Amino acid sequence: MATLRERKTYRDQVLRVLYEAVEGNRLLGITGSQLRRDLHVPEQDLAAACTYLAGEGLITVDWEPGNTPAMVTLTHEGIRHMEAEEEGTAQAVPGADGPARSA
């Protein structure tokens, strides 16, 4: 089982790879198998990271049988979070407080 630090790292990596792959377009997504290849994350840890991020409203996930992400897309909030992080105003890692909001 992954440590807390590893889980936070996996979440951050999922968001970054997804944001870079879709170039901020919420109509595009990336497959779970592509995420696994890009991140080299164990399947159960990838599923846990995607479940967490979906719960935070940052991504949406279409699931395959066996709790495997089939397709992952950024939500509007996920894009805003990543743009704010890129500008240096977001939280370091998505947490219980949710994405940063601008005034």
Residue frames as qw, qx, qy, qz and C-alpha x, y, z in Angstrom:
[[0.000, 0.889, 0.459, 0.000, 0.00, 0.00, 0.00],
 [0.394, 0.571, -0.016, 0.720, 1.22, 3.48, -0.90],
 [0.340, -0.347, -0.439, 0.756, 2.29, 5.94, 1.78],
 [0.102, 0.857, 0.373, -0.341, 0.49, 9.26, 2.19],
 [0.106, -0.672, 0.361, 0.638, 3.34, 11.05, 0.41],
 [0.214, -0.024, 0.841, 0.496, 3.16, 8.59, -2.50],
 [0.201, 0.637, 0.744, -0.016, -0.63, 8.96, -2.77],
 [0.055, 0.869, 0.113, -0.478, -0.34, 12.75, -2.91],
 [0.164, -0.480, 0.602, 0.617, 2.42, 12.44, -5.52],
 [0.262, 0.252, 0.877, 0.314, 0.29, 10.10, -7.65],
 [0.178, 0.801, 0.530, -0.212, -2.64, 12.55, -7.52],
 [0.027, -0.806, 0.182, 0.563, -0.43, 15.44, -8.54],
 [0.227, -0.266, 0.766, 0.539, 1.13, 13.41, -11.36],
 [0.300, 0.491, 0.808, 0.121, -2.28, 12.34, -12.71],
 [0.146, 0.889, 0.286, -0.327, -3.43, 15.96, -12.86],
 [0.117, -0.707, 0.407, 0.567, -0.22, 17.18, -14.48],
 [0.275, -0.059, 0.846, 0.454, -0.06, 14.45, -17.14],
 [0.264, 0.634, 0.727, 0.009, -3.74, 14.85, -17.92],
 [0.067, 0.891, 0.115, -0.435, -3.52, 18.66, -18.13],
 [0.142, -0.565, 0.572, 0.577, -0.48, 18.50, -20.41],
 [0.313, 0.124, 0.885, 0.321, -2.01, 15.79, -22.61],
 [0.201, 0.706, 0.674, 0.082, -5.29, 17.59, -23.22],
 [0.288, 0.198, 0.085, 0.933, -3.80, 21.10, -23.24],
 [0.125, 0.188, 0.403, -0.887, -6.54, 22.42, -20.98],
 [0.485, -0.017, -0.448, -0.751, -9.40, 21.19, -23.19],
 [0.483, -0.098, 0.704, -0.512, -12.08, 19.51, -21.09],
 [0.829, 0.325, -0.035, -0.454, -13.54, 17.83, -24.18],
 [0.633, 0.445, -0.632, 0.043, -10.43, 15.69, -24.49],
 [0.791, -0.521, 0.261, -0.185, -9.29, 12.88, -22.23],
 [0.230, 0.551, -0.802, 0.009, -6.64, 10.26, -21.80],
 [0.856, -0.134, -0.455, -0.206, -7.03, 6.53, -21.35],
 [0.718, -0.638, 0.251, -0.118, -6.22, 4.84, -18.08],
 [0.930, 0.038, 0.149, 0.333, -3.72, 2.61, -19.85],
 [0.457, 0.687, -0.068, 0.561, -1.92, 5.70, -21.20],
 [0.364, -0.826, 0.219, -0.371, -1.79, 7.18, -17.69],
 [0.902, -0.366, 0.217, 0.075, -0.32, 3.93, -16.34],
 [0.813, 0.330, 0.076, 0.474, 2.32, 3.91, -19.09],
 [0.216, 0.791, -0.096, 0.564, 3.22, 7.58, -18.59],
 [0.414, -0.752, 0.266, -0.439, 3.31, 7.47, -14.79],
 [0.532, 0.209, -0.795, 0.205, 4.50, 3.93, -14.06],
 [0.418, -0.299, 0.467, -0.719, 1.98, 3.82, -11.19],
 [0.075, 0.084, 0.990, -0.085, 0.61, 0.52, -9.87],
 [0.224, -0.389, -0.676, -0.584, -2.93, -0.09, -11.13],
 [0.403, -0.652, -0.630, 0.126, -4.57, 0.04, -7.70],
 [0.321, -0.470, -0.164, 0.805, -2.76, 3.27, -6.82],
 [0.000, 0.077, 0.437, 0.896, -3.85, 4.85, -10.11],
 [0.322, -0.538, -0.706, -0.331, -7.45, 3.83, -9.38],
 [0.418, -0.622, -0.478, 0.458, -7.20, 5.31, -5.88],
 [0.222, -0.271, 0.078, 0.933, -5.74, 8.58, -7.20],
 [0.131, -0.246, -0.574, -0.770, -8.47, 8.85, -9.85],
 [0.380, -0.607, -0.697, -0.037, -11.19, 8.10, -7.29],
 [0.366, -0.539, -0.309, 0.693, -9.85, 10.81, -4.99],
 [0.110, -0.155, 0.259, 0.947, -9.52, 13.42, -7.74],
 [0.221, -0.406, -0.688, -0.559, -13.01, 12.63, -9.03],
 [0.400, -0.636, -0.617, 0.235, -14.33, 13.07, -5.50],
 [0.278, -0.475, -0.095, 0.829, -12.69, 16.50, -5.40],
 [0.435, 0.801, 0.337, -0.238, -14.45, 17.40, -8.65],
 [0.115, -0.712, 0.451, 0.525, -11.18, 17.83, -10.56],
 [0.122, 0.243, -0.836, -0.477, -11.58, 14.94, -13.02],
 [0.844, 0.085, 0.149, -0.509, -14.23, 12.60, -14.36],
 [0.133, -0.351, 0.917, 0.133, -13.53, 8.91, -14.85],
 [0.856, 0.127, -0.221, -0.451, -15.21, 6.28, -17.01],
 [0.457, -0.460, 0.746, -0.149, -14.49, 2.97, -15.32],
 [0.597, 0.213, -0.725, -0.268, -13.80, -0.45, -16.80],
 [0.891, -0.374, -0.197, -0.165, -14.73, -3.61, -14.88],
 [0.828, -0.102, -0.278, 0.477, -12.27, -4.27, -12.07],
 [0.307, -0.898, -0.103, 0.298, -12.04, -0.63, -10.93],
 [0.578, -0.080, 0.349, 0.734, -9.75, 0.33, -13.81],
 [0.191, 0.703, 0.048, -0.684, -9.93, 3.82, -15.32],
 [0.654, 0.435, 0.540, 0.303, -10.93, 3.55, -18.99],
 [0.307, 0.619, 0.194, 0.696, -11.01, 7.28, -19.81],
 [0.388, -0.594, -0.355, 0.609, -10.06, 10.24, -17.62],
 [0.237, 0.673, 0.264, 0.650, -10.94, 13.87, -18.35],
 [0.203, -0.078, -0.370, 0.903, -10.43, 17.15, -16.54],
 [0.013, -0.790, -0.609, 0.072, -13.48, 19.00, -15.26],
 [0.137, 0.864, 0.082, 0.478, -13.86, 22.76, -15.49],
 [0.544, -0.821, 0.159, -0.077, -12.68, 22.95, -11.85],
 [0.871, -0.178, 0.246, 0.386, -9.72, 20.73, -12.69],
 [0.541, 0.564, 0.165, 0.602, -8.67, 23.05, -15.49],
 [0.164, -0.913, 0.016, -0.374, -9.07, 26.09, -13.23],
 [0.765, -0.609, 0.173, 0.119, -7.00, 24.37, -10.54],
 [0.811, 0.043, 0.248, 0.529, -4.19, 23.53, -12.95],
 [0.323, 0.741, 0.133, 0.574, -4.21, 27.01, -14.48],
 [0.397, -0.888, 0.079, -0.221, -4.04, 28.56, -11.02],
 [0.838, -0.400, 0.227, 0.294, -1.18, 26.24, -10.11],
 [0.681, 0.391, 0.215, 0.580, 0.60, 27.19, -13.32],
 [0.060, 0.831, 0.029, 0.552, 0.22, 30.82, -12.29],
 [0.388, 0.203, -0.624, 0.647, 1.52, 29.95, -8.81],
 [0.364, -0.326, 0.216, -0.845, -1.68, 30.59, -6.85],
 [0.830, -0.201, -0.374, -0.362, -3.04, 27.08, -6.21],
 [0.747, -0.527, 0.382, -0.135, -2.51, 24.69, -3.33],
 [0.050, -0.561, 0.800, 0.207, 0.57, 22.52, -3.77],
 [0.089, -0.047, -0.983, -0.156, -1.46, 19.28, -3.80],
 [0.522, -0.367, -0.358, -0.682, -5.23, 18.91, -4.11],
 [0.122, 0.022, -0.843, 0.523, -6.57, 18.30, -0.64],
 [0.058, -0.530, -0.821, 0.204, -9.70, 18.30, 1.41],
 [0.033, 0.594, 0.208, -0.777, -10.14, 22.05, 0.96],
 [0.600, 0.673, 0.433, 0.010, -10.70, 21.66, -2.77],
 [0.586, 0.382, 0.202, 0.685, -9.22, 23.65, -5.63],
 [0.223, -0.378, -0.155, 0.885, -8.08, 27.21, -5.16],
 [0.253, 0.785, 0.543, 0.157, -10.50, 29.86, -6.38],
 [0.319, 0.123, 0.041, 0.939, -9.66, 33.28, -7.68],
 [0.068, 0.488, 0.472, -0.731, -11.56, 36.38, -6.58]]
